[in-house]
């Protein structure tokens, strides 16, 4: 059984691309931009129409990446 998170092959951080922000691998599409579009009510089809270089699995990877990152946030209250 692999311990690699399913999003890891599709999401990258590279200081030379978008100042190191998380992007979909092979693109300059930031994960945060995809998430914002979905949060604003865009459908998967809308996102894929906006960025034809993405596929449905890339959207899944963005969502899984966000969920993983949230799990690492520590409450300071």
Secondary structure, 3 states (H helix, E strand, C coil): CCCCCCCCCCEECECCEHHHCCEECCCCCEHHHHHHHHHCCCCHHHHHHHCCCCCHHHHHHHHHHHHHHHHCCCCCC
